[in-house]
Amino acid sequence: MEPRKGKHTTTEAEPIRTELRPYYEYHHDVISLRCSPSGFLDTVKQFTEAQVADVKSIGFGDVLDIKVNHISTHLGYWLVRNYDEQYNTLSI
């Protein structure tokens, strides 16, 4: 069987970091959002019971209760920059 051809190539994995990601100061940078808060709320309202159960099963049940009408793109950028996915922590 031939290997699949496509855009993705396999490379050597990066070495695992042993220290936390450094803190990123707030600099008024913004994150680009693909979905408006109202679009998010409309989508969540249409979830089936199975989808709601899946969201809760992975620990994001509280997201289903969020009632937002504005998302700060400045805060979003800062949160993304300071989240360390390897250690599942937020540097503050």
WOUR-V450796 format. One record per residue. N is the residue number from 1. RES is the residue in three letters. SS is DSSP state (alpha for helix, beta for strand, coil for the rest). BURIAL is # if it has 9 or more other ideal C-beta (glycine too) atoms within 8 Angstrom, else .. Layout:
n=N res=RES ss=SS burial=BURIAL
n=N res=RES ss=SS burial=BURIAL
This chain:
n=1 res=MET ss=coil burial=.
n=2 res=GLU ss=coil burial=.
n=3 res=PRO ss=coil burial=.
n=4 res=ARG ss=coil burial=.
n=5 res=LYS ss=coil burial=.
n=6 res=GLY ss=coil burial=.
n=7 res=LYS ss=coil burial=.
n=8 res=HIS ss=coil burial=.
n=9 res=THR ss=coil burial=.
n=10 res=THR ss=coil burial=.
n=11 res=THR ss=coil burial=.
n=12 res=GLU ss=coil burial=.
n=13 res=ALA ss=coil burial=.
n=14 res=GLU ss=coil burial=.
n=15 res=PRO ss=coil burial=.
n=16 res=ILE ss=coil burial=.
n=17 res=ARG ss=coil burial=.
n=18 res=THR ss=coil burial=.
n=19 res=GLU ss=coil burial=.
n=20 res=LEU ss=coil burial=.
n=21 res=ARG ss=coil burial=.
n=22 res=PRO ss=coil burial=.
n=23 res=TYR ss=coil burial=.
n=24 res=TYR ss=coil burial=.
n=25 res=GLU ss=coil burial=.
n=26 res=TYR ss=coil burial=.
n=27 res=HIS ss=coil burial=.
n=28 res=HIS ss=coil burial=.
n=29 res=ASP ss=coil burial=.
n=30 res=VAL ss=coil burial=.
n=31 res=ILE ss=coil burial=.
n=32 res=SER ss=coil burial=.
n=33 res=LEU ss=coil burial=.
n=34 res=ARG ss=coil burial=.
n=35 res=CYS ss=coil burial=.
n=36 res=SER ss=coil burial=.
n=37 res=PRO ss=alpha burial=#
n=38 res=SER ss=alpha burial=.
n=39 res=GLY ss=alpha burial=.
n=40 res=PHE ss=alpha burial=#
n=41 res=LEU ss=alpha burial=#
n=42 res=ASP ss=alpha burial=.
n=43 res=THR ss=alpha burial=#
n=44 res=VAL ss=alpha burial=#
n=45 res=LYS ss=alpha burial=.
n=46 res=GLN ss=coil burial=.
n=47 res=PHE ss=coil burial=#
n=48 res=THR ss=coil burial=.
n=49 res=GLU ss=alpha burial=.
n=50 res=ALA ss=alpha burial=.
n=51 res=GLN ss=alpha burial=.
n=52 res=VAL ss=alpha burial=#
n=53 res=ALA ss=alpha burial=.
n=54 res=ASP ss=alpha burial=.
n=55 res=VAL ss=alpha burial=#
n=56 res=LYS ss=alpha burial=#
n=57 res=SER ss=alpha burial=.
n=58 res=ILE ss=coil burial=.
n=59 res=GLY ss=coil burial=.
n=60 res=PHE ss=coil burial=.
n=61 res=GLY ss=alpha burial=.
n=62 res=ASP ss=alpha burial=.
n=63 res=VAL ss=alpha burial=.
n=64 res=LEU ss=alpha burial=#
n=65 res=ASP ss=alpha burial=.
n=66 res=ILE ss=coil burial=.
n=67 res=LYS ss=coil burial=.
n=68 res=VAL ss=coil burial=.
n=69 res=ASN ss=coil burial=.
n=70 res=HIS ss=coil burial=.
n=71 res=ILE ss=coil burial=.
n=72 res=SER ss=coil burial=.
n=73 res=THR ss=alpha burial=#
n=74 res=HIS ss=alpha burial=#
n=75 res=LEU ss=alpha burial=.
n=76 res=GLY ss=alpha burial=#
n=77 res=TYR ss=alpha burial=#
n=78 res=TRP ss=alpha burial=#
n=79 res=LEU ss=alpha burial=#
n=80 res=VAL ss=alpha burial=.
n=81 res=ARG ss=alpha burial=.
n=82 res=ASN ss=alpha burial=#
n=83 res=TYR ss=beta burial=#
n=84 res=ASP ss=beta burial=#
n=85 res=GLU ss=coil burial=.
n=86 res=GLN ss=coil burial=.
n=87 res=TYR ss=coil burial=.
n=88 res=ASN ss=coil burial=.
n=89 res=THR ss=beta burial=.
n=90 res=LEU ss=beta burial=.
n=91 res=SER ss=coil burial=#
n=92 res=ILE ss=coil burial=.
